[in-house]
Amino acid sequence: MEWSEDAIVLVLRRHGENDAIVSVLARGQGRYSGLVRGGAGRRAGPVYQPGNRIAARWRARLDDQLGALTAELVHGHAARLMGDADRLSALVAAAAVADAALPDREPHPLCFDGLADLLARLDAEDAWPAAYVCWERDLLAELGFGLDLERCAVTGSREELRWVSPRSGRAVSAAAGAAYADRLLRLPPFLLADGVAGAPPADVLDGLRLTGRFLENHVFAALGRAGAPAARGRLVDRIARLATMGGGESPQRPQNLQDS
């Protein structure tokens, strides 16, 4: 059994002194794990950092074996974001969420394309916090748990959509949900707009609460996962600190990374 394809590194777990078990997402193969000889060592370790785009080759004698993974680096996203703790946190969180949410060895090309697009946004744009939330929204849809944000579940109206039902995932208008606001999830405006630029941290935090609720209840629980990955929790904490500080704009890329 063998395949070769572009892939994105999701998680690296040490195996012994220098080896590693690496989980990757390949467009045509899905999420695969493989043993990388020397994958935790000084020479190969930088290749297998979460978020990196690699040319991967997986081989095994039998289909149900762990298999061996080798790779060449195509794009080192992790190294480019090393000087930006917020963006790096988003990269690691996205890779960990994809690893926890996607079933093993089941092709999901749209999930691969969405993650690749998010990594490019992290590398180049200042609207990345809202883009991250939109990526989780799209991941839910691809896995069969899409949110219905087109119209109010109660009135059918497309106007003044303000909330989301935590049970159905359907939008609720401001008027219809007023009496139940304490039981509903806030719907941040950027999830209804075409663009994500300028979304304040408070709205991004509301978006993370929204997508996180459905990821935990419908995706991670169904796969037997014990809640969201710790890396996602650390990203939420970062955005929460920004929201507490009252930042009205999305976090900005440091000048030295913009010029690199």
N, C-alpha and C positions, 0 to 999 in steps of 0.2 A: 504494500500500500504506500502510495507516494503522491504528493502534490507540490507544486511550486506556484507562488502567487504573491502579489503585493499584500501586505498585512500591516496592522497597527498593533503595537505592543500594548497590552492591557495591564498585566500584573506580572511581577517577577518575585518568585519565592525561592529563597536559598535552599539548596539540597546538598548537604555535606559542606565541605570547606570551600570549594570553588565552583561547584556546579549549581544549576538553578532549574527550577521548573517554571517555564514562561507560558503565560496565556496570551494568545494573539487573536485578533479578529481579521479574518481574510474575507474578501468580498464574495467569492464564490463558494467558500467552504464553511463560513461561520466561525464560531469561537472554538479554537483548538488549543490544547496544551501540549507541550513537548519538553523533553529533557534537553537542556543545553549544556554541553560539556564546557566547563570554564566560564559559564554564563555569569557567575558572580565575581569573576576575577577582574583584575585591573585592565586587561586588554579588551575583553569582550563585554564587560559590564556596561560601558556607555552605550553600546548598540541596543541593549535590551531595556532601556529606560521606558517607563510608561509614556505613551503618546507618540513614541518614535514611529516613523513610517519605515518599513523594512521590506526587502525582497526575501521572503521566507521560503524555506524548503522543509517539508515534514515527511518523515519516512518511518515505517514500522513493518514488521513481518506480518502482523495480523491487524485487522481493522480495529479491534477492541483494545489494543495495546496503547500505552502512553505515547510511544514514538519518540523519535529524536528530531530536534529542531535546529536548523542552522539558518543564518541570515546575513545579509549585507545591509548596511545602513543606507537608506534613501534620503530621509529628511529627519534631522535631529531636532524635533520640536522641543524636547526637554532641555537641551543645552541652550537653545535660544531664549528660553523663558527663565533660566536659572537665576537671573538677577531681578526677577519680578515675582515676589512671593504670592501675590494675589492671583496672577494668571497661572502660575505654576500649580497653585492649589486647585484651580478650576480644571486644569489638564489632568491632574492625578485623580480628582473626583470623577471626571467623565470616564476615564479609563476604568476605574474601580466599579462605577455604576454599570457600565457596559458588561464588565466581567461577571457581575452578580446577577444582572437582569437577563442576559441572553442564554438560551438553552445551549447545551453542548452539541457541537457539530451539526448545527442546523443553519443553512444559509439564510442570511438576512442582508441582502445587498443594500437595501435602503438604509439600514442601520450603519453599515460601513460608510456609505456616502455621507450620511448625516454627521458621523463622528469626524470624518476627514474634513468636512466643511467647518465644523466647530473648531478644530485644531488650527485651520487656516485663519479663522477669525481671531482666535487667541493670539496668533502670531502677528496680526496686522491691524486690528481694529480696536477702538476704544469702547464699542458697544458690547463687549464680550459678556458682561454679567447677564444682561437680558437674553443674549444669544444662547447662553448656557441653559437658561430656563426653557427657551423655545426648543432646544435640543431634547431636553427631558420630555417635554410635551409630545414631540414627534416620535420619540422612542416608545412612549406609551401607546400611541396610535399604531405604530408598526407591530407591536406585540399584541394588539387586539383590545386595548383598554383606552381608546381615544376619548378625550374630553369633547363634549358637544357644546361648543361656545357660540353657535350660530344664532340662537334665539332663546327667549325665556321659556323654561320648561312649564311655567304656570300659564302665562298669557300668550305665548307665541310671538311676542314682540321682539324686534331686533334692537330696540332703543334702550338706552340707560341700563345696559347689562352690568351688574355690579358684583354679583356673588356666584358661587358654584356650589351645588349640592354635594356634600361629602359622600353621599351614598350613590347617587346616580351619575355624577360627573357632568351634569347639565347646568347650563347657565341660568341665573335667576335675575330678574330686573330689580332695580332699586326699590320700586313701589311694592312688588310682590314679595320681596324678601325682607322688608323693613321690620316686620314683627318677629322674624326668625334670625336676625343678624348674628346673634351670639352662637348659632348652630351652623352657620354657613361659612364657607371659605371665601375670602376676598378675591375677586378677579382683577388682577392688575391691568390697567388700560393697554399696556404694550402687547399683551397677548391677543388683543383684538385689532391691533394696527398692523400695517404692512411692514413698518420699520421698528427697530429696537433701540435706535440712538437716543441717548439722553434719559433713559429710564432711571429714576432715582433709586438709591439702595433700598428704601422702604418698599417700593413696588417690587423690586427684584426679590426681596425677602418674602413677600406675600406669594410671589410666583413659586419660589422654592418650597414653601409650605404646601402649596396646592399640588405641585407635581410629586413632592415627597409623600404626601398622604396616599396617593394612588399607586405609586411605586411600591410602598411598603405593604399596603393592603391587598393589592391585586397581582403584583409581579413577584416581589421577594417572598411573600408568604406562600404563593403557589409553588415556588421552587424550593421551599423549605429553608430559606435564608433567615437568619436571625436579625431582621431589620436591615437598614441601609448601611452601606460600608462606612467605616470610620472616616475615610477621606472625604466623603460627602458632608458629614457632620462638621468637619473642620472648615470646609468651604462655607457652610451656612453660618458658622460662628464668625467668620471674617466679614461676610455681608452684614450680619447683625450688628457688628461693631461699627461698620460704616453708617448703618441706618441710625444707630444710637447717637453718633456724632452729628447727625443732621445733615449729612452730605446730600446736596440736591442734584449731583451729577454722578454719572458712572465713574468708577475709578479710572484714572488715566495712566497711560504707559510712561514710565520714566524716560527722560530725554535720551539717556545713553542707549536704551533699547530701540528707540525710534530711529536713531541715527546709525544703528549697527547694520 
